[in-house]
Amino acid sequence: MLFVTDLTGYMYCSRKLYFSKILHIREKPQEQSIKGTIKHAVFEHAGKQDKEIISSFTEKNSLEDLEMKYKKVYYSVLMFHIQRAKRDLEAQGLKTLEVYQELWPFFLAEAKEKCTFFYTLAQEKKIYREALWLALPKSVPELRIVSETLQLTGIIDRVDLIDGFIPVEIKTGSAPRDGVWKEHMIQIGAYMLLLSEHYGKEISHGYVEYRAIHERRKIVMNAFLRDEILELIQKVRATLNSKVLPAKTTDIKKCERCGIRDICYAQ
């Protein structure tokens, strides 16, 4: 059974994927990956408290009241996950205080944006507490899907239940000027195929949310994307079943920041 992330890992560097999956040689967490993991964990963790906070919001509460609650949530959750990653951070020569100072403005802006959306909805519709929560678009977080046909599995960051099942992948890193990165297109496309098989309903589109720029970009399923994903699955499976180590990537920049470069180059 392949993971959807195996597909994107192959696209990034098939040799590195082979080292990890077949030879069980994995690089130590790098600075950017550690910070990205923290960001992603905070989004997931803090989002689980939405229902409690929104259900307690009344007509007497102000936008500032709502912001204060969310600031407390994001602060406590961020500190928790920074402490969990303390050993990895220190191994990279990073101090937890410095990481907090770097990441906190990011989540402060996220809290303000979320609060503004909730507060505006409450004021426009004159609904509060449980009614406000029920009026929000519904979604399922961290949905694991398995396809026996494709022998592929993955965990979707969020599935929005709006006129069907819409996969959403949350990315905390940089975004391209237009559209989405190719790996992200393949990832969302694969999730669409998994959801289509699981629910027996064609999934026509999905989204990548680039949280750093607060943009949600659409990916539409078509025959070309479907065929590309199916072909990629076969390539990854053939590579991982082979006894031949894949060739090194031609992108030297990837090698420069790779944690297993020395082992790779020694082969």
Phi, psi and omega in degrees: 000125177268154173261150177302324179293341174293326179294313180289328176295322177296319180295325181286311178194106183296328180293318180295321177298318180297316177303317184287311188278325186258314182268354178056040175250112183241143179283153175290149181304134178263165186308307184293323180291325178295313179296321178295321177296319178298312180302312182297318180295322180294316177303312182295312183296311182294324181297334179289349180260002180303312185300315181297316183291312182295322181291345179260001182277125183243173179295342180277344182278148179258172175299322179296324178297317181293318179298321180298319179296316182289326177298319179296318180296309182296323179296309183294320181291319179298314180297322179299313184283333173293318179294324178296328182263011187304315182298316179293322180295315181294328178294337177264007180076023182256140176264142183299324179297318181295321179293319177300314182296330178283318186273334185301315179302327178299313182281334174297316178295322179297317179298317180296318180295316180296316181296319179298319179296311182296315183295317180298318178298316180298317182291321182290320184262352181057047178233146184216175179053225185298328180296322178294316179299317182291337181279346181286148176303133184271148180208163177243119181275152172048057181270121178269128182234139179235134175246114177287330180293312181274348187053051185222142178220159179192162177246115183274131182307313180203142173241113179280132182260066181239105183053044179130209182236110186248111180286139179229126177251127182264125179240132181258357180272196183288158179241150175290165180299319179227152176065212181228162174295150185301318180300324181289325177297315179296319181299309180294321178300318178296321178295324178297318179296319179296315180294321180300316180291318185296318185260356179065031182220134181295128177258117190270337183201165176209182184222150167248125177260112176268098188291334181296331180244004178055048177233145178243118186245134189273142174235126182256133177284137174212176184297325182292316180294318179301311181296322180296319180293315180298320178293321179295321177302316180294321179295317180295315180298318180294321180295315183286339177271351182277154175264004181260127179291128180299159179291156177295152175293151178269356179271097184299329181300324178294321180294323184298327182252016182272134182282349179242024183303314183298318179293318181297314183290340180280348183279000000 
